[in-house]
């Protein structure tokens, strides 16, 4: 008699298949410090590194990381890079660090990270690891007093589409995919071992005001906003180029349709004439005629990425502007006192 | 009688004020290694990386643990591992060199041997001890250099002498510091929340100053001239602008910000429109 409390082995084995969706990325303070240090040391160059950790249920724990050396554009460095990675993983294994790769991190400049390379790297990782995440850190925003750390993952629907490399309008409409759906941002949780918390509380006295407060209260935001708007303008240029490509495509398509119709009419007229004369009607389609060649539809991937980028810049501008408002009102109040 | 009167045990005074600066990353790393150490080991030993600043202070920036074997009277380090990690780290950051070594727990007999090994690698290595067991009741991190004890002309022994240590934090790390202190934080603060926290702190400071001034005026606290001068300097630092000019400045900035906000909202609307057009258009 089966006890309802215990499940049979078969049942357990079957239910293991469903993987819970990734909800939270739990990062250790150590990893954050390492990422900050690495990105800051090499800024403004962009750097990357590997994330190590564990995949537990709906939480992805990141417990350690190591940086990648900057690669020159060289043929032989490919093997070196792989060797370096293996070496580091082996060494870290010896000191009991989890050496499962769970993703990678990269630094960015003012939020301009959405490129095709990112997606390709994601796909590469996804083939080997079931769940991986990419952490983006923006060292330039540290001057404004913000810890700009984001965890990104490609959404599943997007991944399927990318695999089939099918970005036609129909497919996208089917899946109801808009440009915000490409990347999913996952909330980050920070955890620390109790030992480290104890150390930190002891060593750092609670200073009432820190340097980052000074940075936040700084009144001049124009250079940052200027850079943001500059990038925004560039992206708009790209977007308009993409739009033109589409316009061109649609125009060509409609022209082709018109040509097809005209040709078809002619054929039909011919066929009628031939029927009257008692001859075989010619086929209504002619595959050798160049006007029947289907025009390839331009991929929408680039325009999606560009749109995403623009949205990002807009959000950043909003954030900075919000901060400035608070600052200006504060100044006003102080002055009146 | 040709011999000198008394030979005094003297030690060479430490080289002119060597002090060390430690980045918190190093402490985090050491604690993490300690938590992950293999079961039979009582302590963790590893290498410190960093650089020597032009004024003589040693800047400790990075570290990694090295597996070791410890028995009652001997300590043996895995030197190959140490070399491998060193080359790997230097591939990423060639400027970081060995500046010393660390161990959790206090200074013990075996430390001298290890210290000698490291002195072969670098001149005057720093030995960092991190007291992870909280033996003295509070967290203590100490740095030592080896100082020679000599009797007349002969080198007798070396002694570990403590040097001043400074826990330094770069700004970017400080921002994250509030996030790093507690054991678990549910989400990273975004821009506006950080702003709020900062303003609260500023308000608290201003309140403190108010209270102090009130107390002095009422005679409760003896006035301190230095503080008074500082306060008057601060207040005088507010630029003297006529209210009109000031209002104009503030309003101009406000308008600029509003303009940008409007621009970004328009851009976003444009984006969603373009999106719809792109995917919804069909040629029938």
Interface residues (C-beta under 8 A of the other chain):
Chain A: X28 X29 X30 X32 X33 X34 X36 X37 X38 X40 X41 X64 X66 X67 X68 X69 X70 X84 X87 X88 X91 X94 X95 X96 X97 X139 X142 X143 X144 X145 X146 X147 X149 X169 X172 X173 X178 X179 X187 X188 X189 X190 X191 X192 X193 X194 X195 X196 X197 X198 X199 X200 X201 X202 X203 X204 X208 X209 X210 X211 X212 X213 X215 X216 X217 X225 X229 X232 X236 X239 X243 X246 X250 X253 X254 X257 X300 X303 X307 X310 X311 X313 X314 X315 X317 X318 X319 X320 X321 X322 X323 X324 X325 X326 X327 X328 X330 X331 X332 X334 X335
Chain B: X23 X24 X25 X27 X28 X29 X31 X32 X33 X34 X35 X36 X37 X38 X61 X62 X64 X65 X67 X78 X81 X84 X85 X88 X91 X92 X93 X132 X134 X138 X139 X141 X167 X169 X170 X171 X172 X173 X174 X175 X176 X177 X179 X180 X181 X182 X183 X184 X185 X186 X187 X188 X189 X190 X191 X192 X194 X195 X198 X199 X201 X202 X204 X205 X208 X238 X246 X250 X253 X254 X257 X258 X260 X261 X263 X264 X265 X267 X268 X271 X272 X274 X275 X278 X279 X280 X281 X282 X283
